[in-house]
Amino acid sequence: MDLKEVMATNLRRARHDRNLTQEDLADKAGLSARYVGAIERGAVSASVTVLGQIAEALNISPGQLLEKPKS
């Protein structure tokens, strides 16, 4: 699993845990819902700046979005 996929999985899980739609998260992070969806699908790589915006919107550390799942 590459880092883009790890972030996609962690982002989707964190968003669902907070009962947020992609639109809700996009609004809180100052991003478009289409871009958030593309990140969740692993279709695009998020910049460090966007990683920070998303983490702040989810109230988690950026590192949590990049942690590989424990086997």
CYANA upper distance limits for C-alpha pairs under 8 A (distance plus 0.5 A):
  1 MET  CA      5 GLU  CA      6.56
  1 MET  CA      6 VAL  CA      7.04
  2 ASP  CA      6 VAL  CA      6.80
  3 LEU  CA      7 MET  CA      6.61
  3 LEU  CA     66 LEU  CA      7.28
  3 LEU  CA     68 LYS  CA      8.46
  4 LYS  CA      8 ALA  CA      6.68
  4 LYS  CA     39 ILE  CA      8.48
  4 LYS  CA     42 GLY  CA      6.28
  4 LYS  CA     44 VAL  CA      8.26
  4 LYS  CA     45 SER  CA      6.53
  5 GLU  CA      9 THR  CA      6.63
  5 GLU  CA     41 ARG  CA      8.42
  5 GLU  CA     42 GLY  CA      6.05
  6 VAL  CA     10 ASN  CA      6.63
  6 VAL  CA     65 LEU  CA      7.98
  6 VAL  CA     66 LEU  CA      6.69
  6 VAL  CA     67 GLU  CA      7.58
  6 VAL  CA     68 LYS  CA      6.46
  6 VAL  CA     69 PRO  CA      8.18
  7 MET  CA     11 LEU  CA      6.30
  7 MET  CA     39 ILE  CA      8.49
  7 MET  CA     40 GLU  CA      8.13
  7 MET  CA     65 LEU  CA      5.68
  7 MET  CA     66 LEU  CA      5.78
  7 MET  CA     67 GLU  CA      8.28
  8 ALA  CA     12 ARG  CA      6.65
  8 ALA  CA     39 ILE  CA      6.43
  8 ALA  CA     40 GLU  CA      4.73
  8 ALA  CA     41 ARG  CA      6.72
  8 ALA  CA     42 GLY  CA      6.13
  9 THR  CA     13 ARG  CA      6.68
  9 THR  CA     40 GLU  CA      7.33
 10 ASN  CA     14 ALA  CA      6.50
 10 ASN  CA     64 GLN  CA      8.08
 10 ASN  CA     65 LEU  CA      5.80
 10 ASN  CA     66 LEU  CA      7.84
 10 ASN  CA     67 GLU  CA      8.37
 11 LEU  CA     15 ARG  CA      6.53
 11 LEU  CA     40 GLU  CA      7.03
 11 LEU  CA     65 LEU  CA      6.62
 12 ARG  CA     16 HIS  CA      6.61
 12 ARG  CA     40 GLU  CA      6.57
 13 ARG  CA     17 ASP  CA      6.54
 14 ALA  CA     18 ARG  CA      6.95
 14 ALA  CA     58 LEU  CA      7.71
 15 ARG  CA     19 ASN  CA      6.82
 15 ARG  CA     20 LEU  CA      5.91
 15 ARG  CA     21 THR  CA      7.69
 15 ARG  CA     22 GLN  CA      8.24
 15 ARG  CA     25 LEU  CA      7.83
 15 ARG  CA     58 LEU  CA      7.63
 16 HIS  CA     20 LEU  CA      6.48
 16 HIS  CA     21 THR  CA      8.11
 18 ARG  CA     58 LEU  CA      8.34
 20 LEU  CA     24 ASP  CA      6.12
 20 LEU  CA     25 LEU  CA      6.71
 21 THR  CA     25 LEU  CA      6.81
 22 GLN  CA     26 ALA  CA      6.47
 22 GLN  CA     33 ALA  CA      6.13
 22 GLN  CA     36 VAL  CA      6.87
 22 GLN  CA     37 GLY  CA      7.12
 23 GLU  CA     27 ASP  CA      6.60
 23 GLU  CA     32 SER  CA      8.06
 23 GLU  CA     33 ALA  CA      5.42
 24 ASP  CA     28 LYS  CA      6.82
 25 LEU  CA     29 ALA  CA      6.54
 25 LEU  CA     33 ALA  CA      8.20
 25 LEU  CA     36 VAL  CA      8.33
 25 LEU  CA     54 ILE  CA      8.09
 25 LEU  CA     57 ALA  CA      7.25
 25 LEU  CA     58 LEU  CA      8.11
 26 ALA  CA     30 GLY  CA      6.29
 26 ALA  CA     31 LEU  CA      5.17
 26 ALA  CA     32 SER  CA      5.90
 26 ALA  CA     33 ALA  CA      5.58
 26 ALA  CA     36 VAL  CA      6.78
 27 ASP  CA     31 LEU  CA      6.75
 27 ASP  CA     32 SER  CA      7.77
 27 ASP  CA     33 ALA  CA      8.19
 28 LYS  CA     57 ALA  CA      5.93
 29 ALA  CA     53 GLN  CA      5.73
 29 ALA  CA     54 ILE  CA      5.94
 29 ALA  CA     56 GLU  CA      7.87
 29 ALA  CA     57 ALA  CA      5.71
 30 GLY  CA     53 GLN  CA      8.05
 31 LEU  CA     35 TYR  CA      7.33
 31 LEU  CA     36 VAL  CA      7.60
 32 SER  CA     36 VAL  CA      6.95
 33 ALA  CA     37 GLY  CA      6.64
 34 ARG  CA     38 ALA  CA      6.73
 35 TYR  CA     39 ILE  CA      6.76
 36 VAL  CA     40 GLU  CA      6.74
 37 GLY  CA     41 ARG  CA      6.70
 38 ALA  CA     42 GLY  CA      6.69
 38 ALA  CA     43 ALA  CA      5.62
 38 ALA  CA     44 VAL  CA      6.36
 39 ILE  CA     43 ALA  CA      6.49
 39 ILE  CA     44 VAL  CA      5.88
 39 ILE  CA     45 SER  CA      6.96
 39 ILE  CA     46 ALA  CA      7.15
 46 ALA  CA     50 VAL  CA      6.28
 46 ALA  CA     51 LEU  CA      6.62
 47 SER  CA     51 LEU  CA      6.61
 48 VAL  CA     52 GLY  CA      6.74
 49 THR  CA     53 GLN  CA      6.85
 50 VAL  CA     54 ILE  CA      6.62
 51 LEU  CA     55 ALA  CA      6.60
 51 LEU  CA     62 PRO  CA      6.72
 51 LEU  CA     65 LEU  CA      8.46
 52 GLY  CA     56 GLU  CA      6.54
 52 GLY  CA     62 PRO  CA      6.30
 53 GLN  CA     57 ALA  CA      6.68
 54 ILE  CA     58 LEU  CA      6.69
 54 ILE  CA     62 PRO  CA      8.45
 55 ALA  CA     59 ASN  CA      6.39
 55 ALA  CA     60 ILE  CA      5.64
 55 ALA  CA     61 SER  CA      6.20
 55 ALA  CA     62 PRO  CA      5.64
 55 ALA  CA     65 LEU  CA      7.88
 56 GLU  CA     60 ILE  CA      6.71
 56 GLU  CA     61 SER  CA      7.78
 56 GLU  CA     62 PRO  CA      8.38
 60 ILE  CA     64 GLN  CA      7.24
 61 SER  CA     65 LEU  CA      7.95
 62 PRO  CA     66 LEU  CA      7.54
 63 GLY  CA     67 GLU  CA      6.81
